[in-house]
Amino acid sequence: MNMERPIFSSRQPLFKDGLNISRLAKSPANILTALIFLLGIFVTVVRFTKGLGGVTNLSNYNPWGLWISFDLLCGVVLAAGGYVATSAYYLFGLKDLRTVVRPAVTTAFLGYFFVVVALHYDVGQPWRLVYPIFLSHGTSSVLFEVGMCVFFYLLVLTTEWSVYACEWLGWKGVRAFVHKLVIPLTMLGVILSTMHQSSLGSLYLIAPSKMHPLWYSTFLPVFFFISSIYAGMSMIVFEGAIAGKAMRQQMDGAHLRDRDTIVFAFGKGASLVMLGYLFIRYCGIFMNNGWDYLGTSYGALFLLETLGLVALPAAVYAVGVRKREAGLIKKASALAILGVIVNRFDVSLVAFNYNLPAADKYVPSWMEVAISLFIVALLVTAYRLICTVMPVLREHPEYGHDD
């Protein structure tokens, strides 16, 4: 087979051989997804008929729970591959990374879209979610800045991603116009990402007495931003590894050929950024004179987060790049992603209100967990559908290398 030739037609149907219900029903992954959908729909009905109190364990002590920690904080940072990939390719001229731009932008677009969807569950009056943008501007609030940046960055991502949709729909004129905006859109996306990735950390600066000293620092915005860089790189590697196995048939020759090049490039970059991140995290401990806390149970968790889930994957990244072993780098990406998730949970759930009595500690309800799984299942299903019908993991034959 000629690996340089795109393996799809411009009019590729949604299902090449028709909708084979029996084959889909036999897939364990599809059965699990269907069960998550059913459970998610049920809990959604309960949430919007019974209110937050009917499905969550939130309280006046803990007004932000799992949906903020996982769906927002983790969702935003794990979607950082969009601005990392586009800035590397369009702004820094790393042309070897061309094939990673489309899947990274698609992941970022879906990530931010479903972050907004998840916010509708968390906000008590979701119909007022647009008020800060159009009606009541709380310009002195960090949360207002986060909301505005997420809103505008989602518009940027939607515009960037629309290029692939236009190619699929055959809207050549619209596609040509939007494609001319790619450089300014990339620059705007980097600016907006820098602002809101760091501002998510700023949300916790106003609560120094409520946060454990090992996690509280005036450098929290810097920590959040720098960790988003290597999180984006790690997600690109991890996503590529999963797609390479699950959706290999959707990839053309260029994407299959460049996979290892991308893995080594982002593995090297992530290793360097993680070492820098580790250095400033411990500089924060030094400046706050928090060494004594390392001998406590919270200190053990901090060491696990920073050494086991930052220093270790950084070292594995470096060894994988040195030995040219893509498998090691892919394993390191999974560890690095886990480390970022643990950090966001530590900051927002473990370290926050750490001094409350055990009876007042927050533990998410099973319905909160069900909604988070529902959002993730929707995102993964949407990604699979888009990559199946649109030129994301492959190039459109009528446009080729025009990126």
N, C-alpha and C positions, 0 to 999 in steps of 0.2 A: 504494500500500500504506500502511496506517495504521502509522506507525513507533512509535506508543505502545503497540501491542498486542504482547504476547509472541508470538514466532514459533514456539512449541513447545507441545505438549500435555503435560499432567502425566504421561501414560503413554507418552512418546516412546520408541520402540524403539531398540535399539542401532544398527541400520542401517535407514534408512527404506525402502530399496528392496531389502532383502535383502543377503546377503553376495556381492558381485560379485567373485569371485576374479580373473577376468581383468583387471578394471579395477585392482584393487589390485596385481597383479603387474606391470602396465605402469608403475607409478609409480616413478621413479628413487629418490625418498626412501624408499619402502617397501622397495625392493630393497636399498639401502644399509643400512637398519635391520636387515633380515633377516640380511645378511652379518655385521653387528656382533654380532647376537644369537648366531649360530652360533659366531663366533670367541670371544665372551665365555663361552659355555657350555663350550667346549673348554678355555680357560685356567682357568676355575673348577674344572673337574675336576682339572687339573694342580696348581692351587694347593692343593687340599684333599687331594690324594694324595701330592704331593711336598714340601709345605711351602713356607715363604717362600723358601728357598734355591733351589727349583726354578723360580721364576718372577721373582724380583726380583734387583736388583743391590745390595741393602742389605748393610751391613757394620757392624762395631763402631764405625767412624768415622761412619757415616751410618745410624743405625737408623730414621730417619724419612725417607721418600722421597716419590715422586710422590703416593702415595695419601694421605699426610697433607697435603701442600702443596695439592693440587688438590681431592681428594674431601672433605677435612675443612675446611681453612682457607678455601678458596675457596667450598666448598659452604655453609658456615655464613654467611659474609658476604653471599653472593648471595641467601640466603633471608631477609635482613633486611627485605625489603619487607613481611613479615607484621606485625611489630611497629610499623613506620613507618606503615603504612596504618591499622591498627586504632587506634593511639594518636591519629593525626590526626583520625579520624572520631569515635570514641567518647569520647575524653578531651578533645580540644581543640575539638570541635564543628564541624569543617569539613565541613558537610553536603554541599557540592558534590562531595566525594570518595566519595560513597556507592557508586557503581558499581565502584570499584576494590577495595573491601574483599574481596569474594568471590574474585576471581582472585589477589589478593595472599596471602590466607590459604591458598588451595589450593597455590600455589607454595611457600610457606613450609613447609606440612605435608609436601609431597612432598620438598622439599629436605632437611629434617631427617630424614625417614624414610630416605632413601637415603644420607645421611651415616652413619647407624647401620648400614645394609646394607654400606657400603664399609668400615666399621671391622672387620667380620667378616673381611674379606680381610687387613687390615693386622695385626690382633692375632694373635700366634703361637698362642694357645689361645682361639679365639673363644667357646667355651662358657663361659669364665670372664669374659666381658665384663660380666656382671651382678654379679660378686663385690663390687666397690667400693660398689655401691648397697645390696645386701642382706646381705652376709656380712662383708667386711673393709673397714672404713671408714678410708681413709687421709686423715684430716681435715687433716693438715699439708701435703698435696700440692695444688699448683695444678691439676694434672690431675684430681684427685678433684673439685674444685669445678667444673671444666669438665664432667666427666662427669655430675655430679648436675644441673647447670643444664640441660644438653642433654636429659637424661632427663625432667625435669619440664616443660621447655618443649615437648618433643614431646607430652607428655600434654595440655598446654594447647592446642596446635595441633590435636591430634586431636579434642578436645572442641569447639573452635570450628568446625572443619571438619565435624563430625558433623551440624551443623544442616542443611547442604545435602544430606547423605546421607539424613537423616530426611525431608526434603521430598520427595525422589525416591522413597523407600520408602513414603511415606504415613503415617509414624509421628508423627502430630500431637501426641500427648501428650508423647512424649520430646522432640520438637522444641521445644515450648513450655517445658518445664522447662529445657533446655539454654540456650535463648535468654535466659532470665532471668539467667543467670550471665555474660552477655557482658561487662559492665563490670568485675567483679572478675577475670575471666579476662584481660581486656586489661591491667589494672594489673599482674597477676602476670606476664604475658608481657613487659611492658616491664622489670620488675625483673630477671627471669631473663636477658633479652637483654642488658641493661646489664652484668650480671655476667659471663656467659660470653664475650660478644664482646670485652670488655677482657681477660679472663683468658687468652684465646688468645695475646695479646701477652705476657702475664706469663710464659708458658712459656719465653720466651727470655731473661728477665732473669737467669737463673742462669748464663748462659754468656757473660759479657762478653769473655772472652779468645778465644772462638771466633767471635765475630761481627765483621764489619767495622764500624769506628767510624761510618760514614755511616748505618748502619741501627740500630746499637745505641743505645738511649736508655732512661733510666729512665721515659720517657713512652710507651714502647711500648704499654702498656694503653690509654692515652688515644688514641694514634694508631689503634689497631685499632677502638676503639669509635666514634670520630668518622667514620672511613672507612666503617664499617658503615651509618651513617645515610645518607650520600649514595649508597652502593652500593645500599641498599634503594630509594631514590627512583629511581635510574637503572634498576634492574631493572624497576620498575613501568612506566616509560616504554617501555623496550625490549620488554618482554613484551607490552605493549599494542599496540605497533607490529606485532610479529610476529603476534599473535592477530588483529589487525584485518585482516590479509591472508589468513592461513591458515584462520581460523575465523570469518570474518565472518558466515557463515550461521547460526552458533550465537548471535549477539548479538541482543538485542532493541533497541527504539528508544532506550531510556534509555542503554544502553551505547554505542551508536553516536553519540548526540547529545553525550554528556559527554566523549568522548575528548579533544578539544582542551582543554577546561577542565582536565582532569587533567594533560595534558602541560605546560601552561603553569604550573600550580601547582607541580608537582614539579620542573620545570625551574628555576623561580625559587628554590625551596628548596635544590635541589642545588647551584646556583651559589654561594649564600651559605655553605653548609656547607663546600664545597670550598675556598673562599678562606680560611675559618677554619682548615681542616685544613692548607693550604699554609703559613700563617703559623706554626703551632705546629711543623710539621716543620722549618722553618728556624730556629725558636727552639731546637730540639734541637741543630742543628748549631752554633749560636752558643754554647750552654751547654757543649758538649763540645769547643769549639775545633777543629772538624773541617774548617775551610775549605780547608786545604792538600790534603785528599784529593779535592777537586773537580777538580783538575787531572790525576787519574789515570784509568785506564780504568774503574775502579769509579765514579769521579766522573761520568764521561760517562753511565753507566747510571743513576746517581742523578738526574742532571739530566733525562734522558729520562723517567724515572718521574714526577718531581715537576712539571716544566715542561711536557713534551709530553703527559702523560697525566693531569695534574691541573689545571694552570693553563690549558692550551689548552681542554679541554672545559668548564671553568668559564666561560671567556670566550665560548665558542660558546653555552653555555646562556644567558648574559646577553644576547647579541645576539639569539638566537632569541626570548626573552621580550620584549625591547624592540621587535623588528620584528614580533612575533606570527607567527613562522614555525615551525610545528610540525615541519616537516622538519628544520630545523637542530637543534632540541632532541632529536629522535630520533637524529640522527647523534652529538650530544654524549653521549647516554646510552651508546652503544656504545663510545665512547672512554673514558668514565669507568669502565665495567665492565672494559674491558681494563686500565685503570690499576690497579684494585684487584687484579685477578688477577696482574699483574706485580709489584705490591708484595708480595703474599703469597709468590710464588715467590722474590723477591729476599731476603726475610727468612729463609725456611725452607731455601732451597737455595743461592742465590748468596752471600749474606753469611755464612751459617752454614758454618763450616769453610773459610772463604775462604783460610786460610793453609796448607792441606794441600798436599802435593806433587800434581802433575797426575795421577800414577798412582793416587792414592787418592781422586780426585774422584769424586763420584757422578754417574752417568748412568743414567736409568731404562731398563729393558729394554723390548723391544717388548711383552712380556706385561703389564707394568705399564700401559703406554699402552692396551693392548687392554681391560683391566679398567675403566679410567677411562672410556673411550668406551662400554663396555657399561653402566655405571651411568648415564651421561648419556642414552643411548638408552632405557633403562628409564624414567627420569624423564619424558622428553619423551613417550613413548608413553602412560604413565599419565596425564599431564596432558591429552593429547588425548582419551583415553577418558573421563576424568571430565568434561571440559567438553562432550563430546558427549552424555552421558546424564544429567548432573545440572545443576541450575540454578546455574551458576557465572558464565557470561558473559551470563546473562539472569536474570530474576526468575521465580519460580514464580507462576503465575496465581492460586493460592489464598492467597498471602501478600503479594504486591505489594511495597509499600515497607516492610514490617515488618522493618527491620534495626536 
